[in-house]
Amino acid sequence: MKRTKLLMMVAMALVICLPGMALVTIVNFDDLPTPYTATDGSVWGPVPSDYQGWTWGGGWEVVTNDSFKSAYNNTGDFPSLPNAAYNGNGSEVMTINFNSTINLVSAYFRSWSQDDAFQSWSATLVTLKGYLGATELYTLDVNLSATGMVLTPINFIGVDNVTFTKGSSDDQWWLMDHVNAVSLSPSVLLLGSGILGLVGLGWRRARKEG
C-alpha cells in the first residue's frame, strides 16, 4: 500500500512537471541563406524540404525583411529578422509534415502587399487545416493584413501535418514567420506511461491484498 501511494505521488508530480518538459520549437527562418535577387529587387532563398526536421512541401521560400520593405514600399518589420517564409511561385497549397505529433500553437502571417495596401497579387485569406495522418482535426481561416505581420493563435493540438491554402487559385502571395510548435520528448512520454502502468499494477495488487 505504501508503495502504491508513493507511485501515485510520483505520477502526480510528473503530470505537474510535464509542461516544463515539453520541447518548444520556434521556426523563424533566420538561419537560411538568401543568395538570389528577383527582378523586383526582393532578396530570397529556398526553404530546404527537410528544414528543422520537418518536411516542407509546395515550394516554400524566404525573403529578407529589408528587401520586402524597400522593393514594395511596405512598413513594419518581420517579428524575427532577417527572414520570413512565403508561398514560393504563389503556390495555392503549402504543406508542413512535422514527422511526429505536435501542438501547433501560433505563427505570424501577413499578405504580400505594396505600399501597405492589397494588390492583385496579394493573398487576403489563408486556410489552415490540421491533420493526424489522413484525418482532418482542425480548420482555421486567417484573414491577412496588408500593413504588417499579425500574431495568430492556431492551437492545433495533436496534429502531425498541416496544409495552408490561399483563398484564390490566382498567383497570390502571403508570408509567415515565427512558427511556434510544442511537442513532448519521447523519453518523457515513455517515462509517464511506465509510471502510470506501475500505479495501476500496484492498485490492483492492493485490492487483492485488501
N, C-alpha and C positions, 0 to 999 in steps of 0.2 A: 504493500500500500504506500509506504514512504517513497519507494522508487517511482511509482506511478505519479504521485504528487510532484516529485522533482521533475520528471519528464514533462508534465503538464506545464510547470512553471517555465521550463526551458523553451517549450513550444510557444508559449505566450510571449516570452521575451523575443523570440525570433520574429514573430508576427509584427511586434512593435518596431523591430530594427530593420525589417525588410526594405522600407522606403530608403533608408540610408545605404543599403547595399545595392540599390538599383544602379545600372550603368546608364549614364546620361550621355547621349551623343548629340553634339551641336555641329551641324554641317554648314559651313559658311563660304566654302569655295575659294577662300583667300589664298590657299597654297597652290592653286592651279596656274600654270603659265598662260600668258595671253600673247602669243607671238604674231598674231595676224591683225592687219588693219583693213577694214572694209572700205569700200568706195565712199561711204557716208562719213567716214572718219572714226567710227567706233572701233575700239581695240578689243579683240576677242580671242577665245581659245576653246577647244573642245573639253567636255567633261568625259573622262575615261569611263568605259562601261562598267568597270569594277571599282569605281571611286568609293573610298571609305568602307569597303567591304560590302557595299550594296550593288545591285545590278540596275543600271540606268538605261532605259530604253526610249527610243523616239528621237534621239539626236540632241541631247542636252548640250548647251554651250554656255560659256560665261562671258560677260562683258565687264569692262572696268568702269568704276564709278565716274572717274574724271571724263572719260570719253563719252559716256552716256549723257552726261550733263552738257558737255561742250558741243558735241555733234548735234544734239537735239534741243539745246537751249532749255533744259529742264533744271529745276532746283530740287533741293533735298537730297541728302546723301543716303547711300545704302546703309542699313543698320550695322553691317560689318564690312570693313574696307580691306582690299580694294575691289572685290568682285561680287557679282550676283549672277545666278543662273537664269537662263531663259530658254524658251522652246525654239531651238535652232530650226531655221528654214520655215518658221511659222507653223510648225507641225501641229496637227489638230489634237492628237492624243500623245501624252507623255506618260511614262511609267517608271516606278521605282519598286524593285523587289528587294526586301530587306534581308532575305535569306534566313530569317528567324522571326519569331513572333515578338512584336514590339508595341508600344503605345506611341502613336504619333501625336505629339502634344500641340505643336503650333509651328507657324512659319510666317515670314513676311512676304507679301505679294504687292505688285503694282502693275499697271498697264505700261506698255512701251509707247509713251506719248511724245509729243513735241510741244514746246512752249507751255508745258504743264497742261495740255489740253488733248483730248482724244482726237486721233486722226483716222483715216481709212484703214490703216494698218494696225491700229490699237485694239487689242482684245479688251472687252469690257466685263467678261464673265469667265470664270474657270470653275468647272465642276469636279470636285474630288470624290472618288469612290474608294472605300477601304474594303479589302477582301482578306479572308482567311482561306487560303487555297483558291478554289473557284467560287466560294460562297461570298456573296456581297453582304457586308455587315453595316456599312455606313455610306451616306452620301451627303455632300456639303457643297452648296453654291457659294462661291466667293465673288462678290462684286468688287471689281478692281478700281483703284483710284488712279487718276491721271496726274496727280500732284505729288505723290510720294509713296514710299513703302508703308504698308499698314500691317501691324501685327494681327494675325488671325488665329484665334483658338480653333484647333481642329478636333482634338480629343477622340481620335480613333483608337479604341482600346482592343488589344489582342488581334492585330492585323499583321499580315506578312507581305502584302503588296498593295500598292495604291496607284490609281490612274488619275491623270489630270487632263480634262477635256475642255478646250476653249469653246465658247458659246457660238462660234461660227466656223463653217468649213473653209471660209476665205483665209488667205495668208495673213494672219494677225498674230501679234507678239505680246507676251507678258513675261514678267520677271518674278523670281523667287529668291529669298535669302534667309539665312539663319534658321535652318530647319532643326527643330528640337524633337528628339525621339528618346524614349526611355525603354530599357529592357532590363531584365533580371539576369544576373550571372548564372549560367547553367549549374555551377557548383553550389550556389545558394539555393536554387530550386531543388537540387538533389538532396542537400542537407535538410531542407524544410520537409520534404516528403518523407525522408528517413526518420526524422524525429516524430512526425505525426504518426507514422506507422508504429513506432515503438510505443507511443502513448496509447494507441488503440490496442496493441497487444497486451500492455500492462493492465489496461482497464478490463479486458476480457479475463485475464488471469485473476484479477482482484475479485471479479464477480464469482468466478468458480470457487475461489478460496472462501468467499463470504457465504 
